[in-house]
Amino acid sequence: MPEISRFFGIIIKMYFGDHNPPHFHAVYQEFTAEYDIQTLTVIRGSLPIRAHAMVLEWASLHREELLEDWLLAVDMKEIKKIAPLT
């Protein structure tokens, strides 16, 4: 699963050819969560509150890029890196 971004110990990834709805995976320590790109709601899993808030902040800044990466992943093309939260 390609890594899209990494910040404050949080890793953002996206699978090639993954299922709908368009989403990304966030990993923080032993926690994992899947986020819907359109709504930024958690589809599956959970993160600690602080990590969850950072993921939401990052994703809201990069929603368009996430959707572009989703389309690339569906077509099995190389996914682009997205700037981390700073």
PyRosetta script that sets phi, psi and omega in degrees:
from pyrosetta import init, pose_from_sequence

init()
pose = pose_from_sequence("MPEISRFFGIIIKMYFGDHNPPHFHAVYQEFTAEYDIQTLTVIRGSLPIRAHAMVLEWASLHREELLEDWLLAVDMKEIKKIAPLT")
pose.set_psi(1, 117.7)
pose.set_omega(1, -177.9)
pose.set_phi(2, -65.8)
pose.set_psi(2, 140.0)
pose.set_omega(2, 176.2)
pose.set_phi(3, -84.9)
pose.set_psi(3, 129.2)
pose.set_omega(3, -179.3)
pose.set_phi(4, -95.7)
pose.set_psi(4, -40.1)
pose.set_omega(4, -176.9)
pose.set_phi(5, -157.6)
pose.set_psi(5, 162.2)
pose.set_omega(5, 178.7)
pose.set_phi(6, -148.8)
pose.set_psi(6, 128.3)
pose.set_omega(6, 179.0)
pose.set_phi(7, -157.1)
pose.set_psi(7, 138.8)
pose.set_omega(7, 176.7)
pose.set_phi(8, 48.4)
pose.set_psi(8, 39.4)
pose.set_omega(8, 178.8)
pose.set_phi(9, 80.5)
pose.set_psi(9, 2.5)
pose.set_omega(9, 179.5)
pose.set_phi(10, -100.1)
pose.set_psi(10, 132.5)
pose.set_omega(10, 178.2)
pose.set_phi(11, -112.7)
pose.set_psi(11, 129.6)
pose.set_omega(11, 178.6)
pose.set_phi(12, -107.3)
pose.set_psi(12, 129.0)
pose.set_omega(12, -177.2)
pose.set_phi(13, -134.6)
pose.set_psi(13, 164.4)
pose.set_omega(13, 176.3)
pose.set_phi(14, -147.3)
pose.set_psi(14, 134.1)
pose.set_omega(14, 178.4)
pose.set_phi(15, -82.6)
pose.set_psi(15, 148.5)
pose.set_omega(15, 169.3)
pose.set_phi(16, -75.5)
pose.set_psi(16, 137.0)
pose.set_omega(16, 175.3)
pose.set_phi(17, 63.1)
pose.set_psi(17, 29.3)
pose.set_omega(17, -177.2)
pose.set_phi(18, -74.6)
pose.set_psi(18, 168.1)
pose.set_omega(18, -177.8)
pose.set_phi(19, -77.6)
pose.set_psi(19, 157.9)
pose.set_omega(19, 173.0)
pose.set_phi(20, -76.5)
pose.set_psi(20, 158.1)
pose.set_omega(20, 2.0)
pose.set_phi(21, -75.1)
pose.set_psi(21, 162.9)
pose.set_omega(21, 176.4)
pose.set_phi(22, -55.1)
pose.set_psi(22, 127.6)
pose.set_omega(22, -176.3)
pose.set_phi(23, -153.7)
pose.set_psi(23, 170.3)
pose.set_omega(23, 174.1)
pose.set_phi(24, -133.7)
pose.set_psi(24, 164.0)
pose.set_omega(24, -178.7)
pose.set_phi(25, -110.1)
pose.set_psi(25, 135.9)
pose.set_omega(25, 175.6)
pose.set_phi(26, -118.6)
pose.set_psi(26, 133.4)
pose.set_omega(26, -179.9)
pose.set_phi(27, -124.4)
pose.set_psi(27, 129.6)
pose.set_omega(27, 176.7)
pose.set_phi(28, -140.5)
pose.set_psi(28, 114.0)
pose.set_omega(28, -174.9)
pose.set_phi(29, 52.5)
pose.set_psi(29, -121.5)
pose.set_omega(29, -178.9)
pose.set_phi(30, -94.1)
pose.set_psi(30, 5.5)
pose.set_omega(30, -177.3)
pose.set_phi(31, -98.7)
pose.set_psi(31, 144.5)
pose.set_omega(31, 175.0)
pose.set_phi(32, -137.9)
pose.set_psi(32, 149.7)
pose.set_omega(32, 176.9)
pose.set_phi(33, -151.0)
pose.set_psi(33, 149.2)
pose.set_omega(33, 173.9)
pose.set_phi(34, -110.0)
pose.set_psi(34, 133.4)
pose.set_omega(34, -177.5)
pose.set_phi(35, -117.7)
pose.set_psi(35, 131.4)
pose.set_omega(35, 173.0)
pose.set_phi(36, -69.4)
pose.set_psi(36, 127.2)
pose.set_omega(36, -177.1)
pose.set_phi(37, -67.8)
pose.set_psi(37, -38.4)
pose.set_omega(37, -176.9)
pose.set_phi(38, -67.1)
pose.set_psi(38, -46.4)
pose.set_omega(38, -172.4)
pose.set_phi(39, -104.5)
pose.set_psi(39, -15.8)
pose.set_omega(39, -174.9)
pose.set_phi(40, 61.4)
pose.set_psi(40, 23.3)
pose.set_omega(40, 173.4)
pose.set_phi(41, -85.6)
pose.set_psi(41, 155.3)
pose.set_omega(41, 178.0)
pose.set_phi(42, -80.4)
pose.set_psi(42, 124.4)
pose.set_omega(42, 178.7)
pose.set_phi(43, -85.7)
pose.set_psi(43, -39.8)
pose.set_omega(43, -175.7)
pose.set_phi(44, -155.2)
pose.set_psi(44, 144.0)
pose.set_omega(44, 176.5)
pose.set_phi(45, 83.6)
pose.set_psi(45, -167.0)
pose.set_omega(45, 178.9)
pose.set_phi(46, -164.4)
pose.set_psi(46, 157.6)
pose.set_omega(46, 174.9)
pose.set_phi(47, -125.7)
pose.set_psi(47, 158.9)
pose.set_omega(47, 172.5)
pose.set_phi(48, -57.6)
pose.set_psi(48, 153.3)
pose.set_omega(48, -173.5)
pose.set_phi(49, -52.5)
pose.set_psi(49, -46.6)
pose.set_omega(49, -177.6)
pose.set_phi(50, -65.0)
pose.set_psi(50, -44.0)
pose.set_omega(50, 178.5)
pose.set_phi(51, -65.0)
pose.set_psi(51, -41.6)
pose.set_omega(51, 177.9)
pose.set_phi(52, -58.1)
pose.set_psi(52, -45.1)
pose.set_omega(52, -180.0)
pose.set_phi(53, -62.3)
pose.set_psi(53, -39.9)
pose.set_omega(53, 179.1)
pose.set_phi(54, -67.5)
pose.set_psi(54, -39.3)
pose.set_omega(54, 177.6)
pose.set_phi(55, -62.8)
pose.set_psi(55, -44.0)
pose.set_omega(55, 178.9)
pose.set_phi(56, -62.5)
pose.set_psi(56, -42.4)
pose.set_omega(56, 178.9)
pose.set_phi(57, -61.8)
pose.set_psi(57, -48.4)
pose.set_omega(57, 179.9)
pose.set_phi(58, -61.0)
pose.set_psi(58, -49.0)
pose.set_omega(58, -176.3)
pose.set_phi(59, -64.6)
pose.set_psi(59, -35.6)
pose.set_omega(59, 179.1)
pose.set_phi(60, -66.7)
pose.set_psi(60, -29.3)
pose.set_omega(60, 177.2)
pose.set_phi(61, -77.5)
pose.set_psi(61, -23.3)
pose.set_omega(61, -171.2)
pose.set_phi(62, -125.0)
pose.set_psi(62, 23.3)
pose.set_omega(62, -176.1)
pose.set_phi(63, -57.1)
pose.set_psi(63, -44.0)
pose.set_omega(63, -179.3)
pose.set_phi(64, -62.1)
pose.set_psi(64, -43.6)
pose.set_omega(64, 178.2)
pose.set_phi(65, -65.3)
pose.set_psi(65, -37.4)
pose.set_omega(65, 177.4)
pose.set_phi(66, -62.9)
pose.set_psi(66, -42.0)
pose.set_omega(66, 177.9)
pose.set_phi(67, -65.2)
pose.set_psi(67, -38.6)
pose.set_omega(67, 176.2)
pose.set_phi(68, -61.9)
pose.set_psi(68, -44.7)
pose.set_omega(68, 177.7)
pose.set_phi(69, -63.1)
pose.set_psi(69, -38.6)
pose.set_omega(69, 178.7)
pose.set_phi(70, -59.0)
pose.set_psi(70, -46.0)
pose.set_omega(70, -179.9)
pose.set_phi(71, -63.4)
pose.set_psi(71, -38.7)
pose.set_omega(71, 175.5)
pose.set_phi(72, -62.9)
pose.set_psi(72, -44.9)
pose.set_omega(72, -178.9)
pose.set_phi(73, -63.3)
pose.set_psi(73, -40.2)
pose.set_omega(73, 178.3)
pose.set_phi(74, -61.4)
pose.set_psi(74, -38.3)
pose.set_omega(74, 179.0)
pose.set_phi(75, -84.8)
pose.set_psi(75, 7.0)
pose.set_omega(75, 178.9)
pose.set_phi(76, 60.1)
pose.set_psi(76, 36.1)
pose.set_omega(76, 178.1)
pose.set_phi(77, -104.5)
pose.set_psi(77, 163.6)
pose.set_omega(77, -178.5)
pose.set_phi(78, -61.9)
pose.set_psi(78, 130.7)
pose.set_omega(78, -179.8)
pose.set_phi(79, -86.4)
pose.set_psi(79, 141.4)
pose.set_omega(79, -179.6)
pose.set_phi(80, -88.5)
pose.set_psi(80, 145.4)
pose.set_omega(80, 174.6)
pose.set_phi(81, -70.2)
pose.set_psi(81, 150.2)
pose.set_omega(81, 177.8)
pose.set_phi(82, -122.1)
pose.set_psi(82, 137.9)
pose.set_omega(82, -176.9)
pose.set_phi(83, -55.8)
pose.set_psi(83, 142.4)
pose.set_omega(83, 179.2)
pose.set_phi(84, -75.1)
pose.set_psi(84, 166.8)
pose.set_omega(84, 171.7)
pose.set_phi(85, -75.4)
pose.set_psi(85, 134.1)
pose.set_omega(85, -178.3)
pose.set_phi(86, -122.0)
pose.dump_pdb("model.pdb")
